[in-house]
Amino acid sequence: MASEVRVSRVFVPGKLPDYTYNPRSELHLETQLGDYVEEAGSILTVAGPTKTGKSVLLRRVVQNAAWVDGQGIDDVDEMWRRIGDALGVYTGVEAGSSRGSSGGGNLGSEVGLLGVAKVEAQAEYAVNEASDLRYAIQRPISAVARAALEQTLRPLVIDDFHFIERAVQRQIVRALKPLVLLGVPVVLVSISHRVQDVVTAEPDMTGRVSSLSVNFWAEDELLVIARKGFEVLNVTDPGDMIARHLAQNSFGSPHLMQKFCREACKDDGVRVPQVPGRALRAPDHWEAFFSRQVDGASADWFQRLLRGPQERGSARTQWRTKTGETLDGYGLTLAAIAATGPRLTLSKDEIKTAVEDQLEGSGPAAHQTTRVLQHMSRIAATRITSSVPTEDELDQQEEPDAVPDVQPVMEYVEEGPNSALHIADPFFAFYLRWGSTMHLRGGQED
């Protein structure tokens, strides 16, 4: 019954939504994904920023897939082990004893595939006539998992493919290529569009790579989540006044929108459908409401970028802002970015203007701000548990390769007049708006 539905089941950040799913029909994402699975014959790369609904889309459309998490895959064998687990295939066999002549033979063992099909896993054995024991030689899991995919043609999805080291990514593509040629749908999910470069670099993959981009959500797309959920809970939001405010602070992330809608309902005491229905009341203080939603991991990354690289030699130049803070180049740049909203993409010129708007007088030269952006981008590509390099070491770095277990919160791309900063994590953007002031107020001396 609808009266038994609780708000925690209606708005579900990080889970598959039953009541508030938005297919984003105008983008035809479901159609494109469904066509790929039906046609197969290529590797599909699904790329886009974190927390934008890639996994939810795939789980809604791609039925009966073998789903593998890329995090922690450090070689091809580990990938096959995870595929075997996802398929429910096993290499173990049981050999019964029987008396008779010595010799050899084949021991067949059926392996269940989650009730979908049966795969015959053969193991050679030898019989010792004196002891009547059989010794089984098992096939490796790679062979069994590969055979299972060949026979069932079940789609394979490797999520968080960007967490795998680049060299291992190439080995995985090479290992999966024969399955692709046989018609197994293979989907690689990543936050980076560079994953397509890995696939296309493999010989014979020309024309066998498809791509699907899942980008940040528009405000109207986020509003659908609120409207559907509020209807289930029998509350109204005249003019979408509350929903629009929540969407504007979700930074294109359905995950954040789900969370904010749930918390706004709870803030008003709405945990089950309202009988009779009524209008949802907005929080008394929006600043307090959003400040309660900040993410601890984003706070850690902000402080890491605020501190900047290890200092060697003379202290950094400090700058006085219009609001009275004293900040070095890293604090000043972060404050300027936050002051833009923050916008998820900012050109070099827009950042320069934002920095100037923060200051009482003259500020750093353009090349100094660019250097700070490059340093922060390279720091964001490191593990948060590792020590931060010095400025000199960062200057000598080339563009960083993907680091396993690292999902950069921001990236600065130097491309001449097209140079731009991209905030890749909506949680970090949200923190810049609602959590960063506590670190910047009063200057970095605090």
C-alpha positions in Angstrom: 0.0 0.0 0.0 1.1 3.5 -0.8 0.6 4.5 2.9 3.4 2.1 3.9 6.0 3.7 1.6 8.6 5.6 3.6 10.6 8.6 2.4 13.8 6.4 2.6 12.3 4.2 -0.2 11.1 7.1 -2.3 14.3 9.2 -2.4 17.3 6.8 -2.5 20.7 8.4 -3.0 23.2 5.8 -4.1 20.6 3.1 -4.8 18.3 2.1 -7.6 15.2 4.2 -7.5 11.7 2.6 -7.7 9.6 5.8 -7.6 11.9 8.6 -8.8 13.8 7.2 -11.8 14.1 9.7 -14.7 15.2 8.1 -18.0 16.1 11.5 -19.5 14.1 10.5 -22.5 15.1 13.5 -24.7 18.7 12.2 -24.6 17.7 8.7 -25.9 20.2 7.1 -23.5 18.1 4.0 -22.9 17.5 3.6 -26.6 21.2 3.9 -27.5 22.2 1.5 -24.7 19.5 -1.0 -25.7 20.6 -0.9 -29.4 24.2 -1.6 -28.4 23.3 -4.7 -26.3 21.1 -6.0 -29.1 23.7 -5.4 -31.8 26.9 -6.1 -29.9 30.1 -6.6 -31.9 32.0 -3.7 -30.2 33.1 -2.5 -26.8 30.9 0.2 -25.4 32.5 2.9 -23.3 30.1 4.7 -21.0 31.8 7.9 -19.7 30.8 10.8 -17.6 31.3 12.6 -14.3 30.8 10.8 -11.0 27.4 10.5 -9.4 25.5 11.3 -12.7 23.5 8.0 -12.9 25.7 5.9 -15.2 25.3 2.7 -13.0 21.6 3.3 -12.5 21.0 3.6 -16.2 23.0 0.4 -17.0 21.2 -1.6 -14.3 17.8 -0.5 -15.6 18.5 -1.3 -19.2 21.2 -4.0 -19.4 19.4 -7.1 -18.1 21.2 -10.2 -16.7 24.6 -8.7 -17.0 27.8 -10.0 -15.3 28.7 -6.9 -13.3 32.3 -6.4 -12.2 33.8 -3.7 -10.1 37.0 -2.3 -11.5 38.4 -1.1 -8.2 41.1 -3.4 -7.0 41.7 -5.2 -10.3 45.5 -5.2 -10.7 45.9 -7.9 -13.3 43.8 -9.8 -15.9 43.6 -12.9 -13.7 41.7 -10.9 -11.0 39.3 -9.7 -13.7 38.5 -13.3 -14.7 38.1 -14.3 -11.1 35.5 -11.5 -10.6 33.8 -12.5 -13.8 33.6 -16.1 -12.6 32.1 -14.9 -9.3 29.5 -12.8 -11.2 28.6 -15.7 -13.4 28.5 -18.2 -10.6 31.0 -20.6 -12.3 33.4 -22.8 -10.4 36.4 -24.8 -11.3 36.0 -27.4 -8.6 34.9 -30.9 -9.4 34.0 -33.9 -7.3 35.5 -37.3 -8.3 33.8 -40.4 -7.0 35.8 -43.6 -6.4 35.3 -46.8 -8.3 37.3 -50.0 -8.6 38.4 -51.2 -12.0 41.3 -51.0 -14.4 43.8 -48.2 -14.1 43.9 -45.5 -16.7 42.8 -42.0 -17.5 39.7 -40.3 -18.6 37.7 -37.1 -18.5 35.6 -36.1 -15.5 32.7 -33.8 -16.4 31.2 -31.4 -13.9 28.3 -29.1 -14.6 28.6 -25.5 -13.5 25.6 -23.5 -12.8 25.3 -19.9 -14.3 22.7 -18.3 -11.9 20.0 -20.6 -13.4 20.6 -19.2 -16.9 22.6 -22.0 -18.5 24.9 -24.9 -17.8 28.5 -25.0 -18.8 30.5 -28.3 -19.0 33.8 -27.8 -17.2 36.2 -30.7 -18.1 38.9 -31.8 -15.8 41.4 -34.5 -16.7 42.0 -37.2 -14.0 44.1 -40.3 -13.4 43.0 -43.4 -11.4 45.4 -45.2 -9.2 44.3 -48.9 -9.1 45.9 -49.6 -5.7 44.4 -46.8 -3.7 41.4 -46.2 -6.0 42.0 -42.4 -5.8 41.3 -40.0 -8.6 43.4 -36.8 -9.1 41.6 -34.0 -10.9 43.4 -31.3 -12.9 41.2 -28.3 -12.9 40.8 -25.7 -15.7 41.8 -22.2 -14.8 39.0 -19.8 -13.9 39.9 -17.7 -17.0 39.0 -20.6 -19.3 35.8 -21.4 -17.5 34.6 -17.8 -17.3 35.5 -17.2 -20.9 33.6 -20.3 -22.0 30.6 -19.2 -19.9 30.4 -15.8 -21.6 30.9 -17.4 -25.1 28.0 -19.8 -24.5 25.5 -17.5 -22.8 26.5 -14.2 -24.5 25.6 -12.4 -21.3 26.6 -8.8 -21.2 29.7 -7.9 -19.3 29.9 -4.6 -17.4 33.1 -3.4 -15.8 32.3 -0.5 -13.6 34.8 2.1 -12.4 37.2 1.1 -15.2 39.2 4.3 -14.6 40.4 2.8 -11.3 42.5 0.2 -13.2 46.0 1.1 -14.2 46.4 2.0 -17.8 48.7 -1.0 -18.6 46.2 -3.4 -17.1 43.4 -1.7 -19.0 45.1 -2.5 -22.2 45.7 -6.1 -21.2 42.0 -6.4 -20.3 40.9 -5.0 -23.7 43.2 -7.5 -25.4 41.8 -10.4 -23.4 38.2 -9.4 -24.1 38.6 -8.7 -27.8 37.9 -12.4 -28.8 34.6 -12.3 -26.8 33.6 -9.1 -28.5 34.2 -10.7 -31.9 31.9 -13.5 -30.9 29.1 -11.1 -29.9 29.5 -10.7 -26.2 28.4 -7.2 -25.2 31.2 -5.6 -23.2 30.6 -2.2 -21.4 33.4 -0.3 -19.7 32.2 2.4 -17.4 34.5 5.3 -16.5 34.5 8.9 -15.3 37.1 9.7 -18.0 36.6 9.8 -21.8 40.2 8.7 -22.1 39.0 5.1 -21.6 38.1 5.2 -25.3 41.7 6.0 -26.2 42.8 2.7 -24.4 40.3 0.7 -26.4 41.0 2.2 -29.8 44.8 1.7 -29.3 44.3 -2.0 -29.5 44.9 -3.4 -33.0 41.8 -4.6 -34.9 39.5 -2.6 -32.6 39.0 0.1 -35.3 35.3 0.3 -35.9 34.6 -1.9 -32.9 34.3 0.8 -30.3 31.1 2.6 -29.4 30.7 5.4 -26.9 27.9 6.8 -24.7 28.3 10.0 -22.7 26.3 10.5 -19.5 26.8 14.1 -18.5 25.7 16.3 -15.7 21.9 16.7 -15.4 20.0 19.9 -16.4 17.9 21.6 -13.7 14.7 20.5 -15.3 15.9 16.8 -15.3 16.6 17.0 -11.6 13.1 18.5 -11.0 11.5 15.3 -12.3 13.0 13.4 -9.3 11.4 15.8 -6.8 8.0 15.9 -8.6 7.7 12.1 -8.8 8.8 11.6 -5.2 6.6 14.4 -3.8 3.6 12.9 -5.6 4.2 9.5 -3.9 4.5 11.2 -0.5 1.3 13.2 -1.3 2.9 16.6 -0.7 2.9 19.6 -3.1 5.5 22.1 -4.0 3.7 25.1 -5.6 5.8 26.5 -8.5 8.6 24.0 -7.8 9.9 26.6 -5.3 11.6 24.0 -3.0 12.6 21.6 -5.7 14.2 24.2 -7.8 16.3 25.4 -4.9 17.4 21.9 -4.3 18.2 21.3 -7.9 20.3 24.5 -8.2 22.5 23.1 -5.4 22.8 19.6 -6.7 25.4 20.6 -9.4 24.0 18.3 -12.0 24.0 15.2 -9.8 20.8 13.0 -9.3 22.6 11.5 -6.3 22.7 14.9 -4.5 19.1 15.7 -5.6 17.8 12.4 -4.2 19.6 13.2 -0.9 18.4 16.8 -0.6 14.8 15.8 -1.4 14.9 13.1 1.3 16.4 15.5 3.9 14.0 18.3 3.0 11.0 15.9 3.6 12.5 14.7 6.9 13.1 18.3 7.9 9.4 18.9 7.5 8.4 15.7 9.3 7.4 13.9 6.1 8.4 10.3 6.4 5.3 8.6 5.0 2.6 9.7 2.5 0.6 12.6 4.0 -3.1 12.0 4.6 -4.6 14.5 3.8 -2.0 15.9 1.4 -0.4 19.2 2.1 2.2 21.6 0.9 5.8 20.8 1.8 7.4 23.5 3.9 10.8 24.8 3.1 13.6 24.6 5.7 13.7 27.6 8.0 17.3 28.4 7.2 18.6 27.2 3.8 22.2 27.9 4.8 21.9 25.7 7.9 20.1 23.0 5.9 22.8 22.8 3.2 25.7 23.1 5.6 24.4 19.9 7.3 24.7 18.0 4.0 28.5 18.6 3.3 30.6 15.5 2.6 33.6 14.7 4.8 35.7 13.3 1.9 35.2 16.6 0.0 36.4 18.5 3.1 39.6 16.4 3.2 40.3 17.2 -0.5 39.6 20.9 0.0 42.0 21.1 2.9 44.6 19.2 0.9 44.3 21.6 -2.1 44.2 24.6 0.3 47.5 23.6 1.9 49.0 23.1 -1.6 52.4 21.5 -2.2 55.2 21.2 0.4 57.0 24.5 0.9 60.7 24.7 0.3 62.6 28.0 0.8 60.8 31.3 1.2 57.2 31.6 2.3 54.5 32.1 -0.2 53.1 35.5 -1.0 50.0 36.4 0.9 47.1 38.4 -0.6 44.5 40.5 1.2 40.8 39.9 0.1 38.0 42.4 0.1 36.4 40.5 3.0 39.5 40.7 5.1 41.0 37.3 4.7 44.8 36.8 4.1 45.3 34.0 1.6 48.2 32.6 -0.4 47.7 31.7 -4.1 46.1 28.4 -3.4 43.5 29.8 -0.9 42.9 32.7 -3.1 42.3 30.6 -6.2 39.9 28.3 -4.3 38.0 31.2 -2.9 37.7 32.7 -6.4 36.4 29.4 -7.8 33.9 29.1 -5.0 32.7 32.6 -5.6 31.6 31.7 -9.1 28.9 29.5 -7.7 31.0 27.4 -8.3 30.5 26.8 -12.0 31.5 23.3 -13.0 33.7 24.5 -15.9 35.7 27.8 -15.9 38.0 29.1 -18.5 41.4 30.5 -17.6 40.2 34.0 -18.3 37.1 33.5 -16.1 39.3 32.3 -13.2 41.6 35.3 -13.6 38.6 37.7 -13.4 37.3 35.8 -10.4 40.6 36.1 -8.6 40.8 39.8 -9.3 37.3 40.3 -7.9 38.4 38.8 -4.6 41.2 41.4 -4.0 41.5 44.9 -2.6 44.4 45.7 -4.8 46.5 44.1 -7.4 46.8 40.3 -7.4 49.0 37.5 -8.7 50.1 37.5 -12.4 48.1 35.3 -14.8 51.0 32.8 -15.0 51.1 32.5 -11.2 47.4 31.5 -11.1 47.9 29.1 -14.0 50.7 27.4 -12.1 48.5 27.1 -9.0 45.8 25.5 -11.1 48.2 23.0 -12.6 49.6 22.1 -9.1 46.1 21.6 -7.7 45.1 19.5 -10.6 48.2 17.3 -10.1 47.6 17.1 -6.4 44.0 16.0 -7.0 45.3 13.1 -9.1 47.3 11.7 -6.2 46.1 9.4 -3.3 44.9 11.5 -0.4 46.9 9.2 1.9 50.2 10.0 0.1 52.4 12.9 0.8 52.0 16.0 -1.4 55.0 16.7 -3.7 56.9 19.9 -3.5 56.3 22.7 -6.0 59.4 21.9 -7.9 58.4 18.2 -8.2 54.9 19.2 -9.4 56.5 21.5 -12.0 58.4 18.6 -13.4 55.5 16.3 -13.7 53.9 15.5 -17.0 50.2 15.1 -17.3 49.4 12.4 -14.7 48.1 9.0 -15.7 45.1 7.7 -14.0 46.0 6.5 -10.5 44.1 3.4 -9.2 41.6 4.3 -6.4 41.8 8.0 -7.2 38.8 9.9 -8.6 40.1 13.5 -9.1 37.7 16.1 -7.7 39.0 18.7 -10.3 41.2 18.8 -13.4 42.8 21.8 -15.1 43.5 21.2 -18.8 46.0 23.5 -20.5 45.0 24.0 -24.1 46.0 27.6 -25.0 43.0 29.8 -25.4 40.7 26.8 -24.6 42.4 26.1 -21.2 39.8 25.4 -18.6 39.2 24.1 -15.1 36.7 21.2 -14.7 35.2 20.3 -11.4 34.6 16.6 -11.9 32.9 15.8 -8.6 29.6 17.5 -7.8 30.1 16.7 -4.1 33.3 18.8 -4.2 31.4 21.6 -6.0 28.7 21.5 -3.3 31.4 21.7 -0.6 33.0 24.7 -2.3 29.6 26.5 -2.0 28.5 25.4 1.5 31.6 24.1 3.4 34.7 26.0 2.3 34.0 29.3 4.1 34.9 27.8 7.5 38.5 27.2 6.1 38.9 30.5 4.3 37.3 32.8 6.9 40.0 34.5 8.9 42.7 33.4 6.4 44.9 30.3 6.4 46.7 31.2 9.5 43.7 29.6 11.4 
